[in-house]
Amino acid sequence: MAFEDHVLSSVVDIRKDNPKSSDSLFVDTNVWYFYASSHSSLSPPYQKRIYPSYINKMSNVKSNILRCELNLVELSHVLEKELYNIFLAENTLTPDEVPLKDFRHNYPDERDNFVDELCMSWDSIKDISKSCDVLIDESVSKAIIKETLNSYLDGYDLIYLDLLRKTDRTLSILTDDRDFATVPDITVFTANNKVIDAAKKKNLLITR
C-alpha cells in the first residue's frame, strides 16, 4: 500500500500559511533540530529555511509554541549521531574503525563540542516555547501499545501523540515527519511535499 493511502490527518501547508495568535502547536523534535542546531545546515534546504521561518512568525504573532522535555532526549540522540557522522566523514573513518561508543568516550574535544551544541540549541528552544508536562507511566505504555496497532509512529512520536491527546489544546503538530499524517484526529502543519501532495489527493489539505 502506498504512503498516500495511509494519510488520514488534516494537513496545513506552512509554505502558504500565516500563523495566528490563536494557534497552539506542538513542535516535533525534527523541526526543533532545523530551528536550533547550527549543524542542521546539512539538512535539505527547505527544512532549514521554512521551519525556522514559520516558528519565528508564530513567535511574532504570539502563537502558543509548545515543546516537552522529552524533545531534549530525542534532540540529544539526533545531534550526537549527526556530529558522529561528520567526524567519520572528515577523518575518512568507518563505523567499524570508530564505533559510536568509542566516539563518545575517547574523543573529549568532540564530546565537548556535542555538549556545547546541545546546550546552546536547547536554550534557544526554551526561549521561544512553553513546556508541556509529560508523565510516562503505565497508562502511557498501554496507550503506546494500542496506538502501535493503528499507526506508523515510532516510540517518541507515540509519546508525543499521547501527550497531545491528554491536553485541552487543539491536536496540532508542526513536523516534517510524514508518519504523523497517518493519525486521523490531528492536524499536521508541514512543508513535507509527500505529505502535502497526498493530503491534496485525499481532500485533506486545509487552507486557512
Buried (B, 14 or more C-beta within 10 A) or exposed (E): EEBBEBBBBBBBBBBEBEBEEEBBBBBBBBBBBBBBBEBBEEBEEBBBBBBBBBBEBBBEEEBBBBBBEBBBEBBBEBBBEBBBBBBBEEEEEEEEEBEEEEBEEEBEEBBEBBEEBBEEBBEBBBEBBEEBEBEEEEEBEEBBEEBEEEBBBEEBBBBBBBBBEBEEBBBBBBBBBBBBBBBEEBBBBBBBEEBBBBBBEBEBBEEE
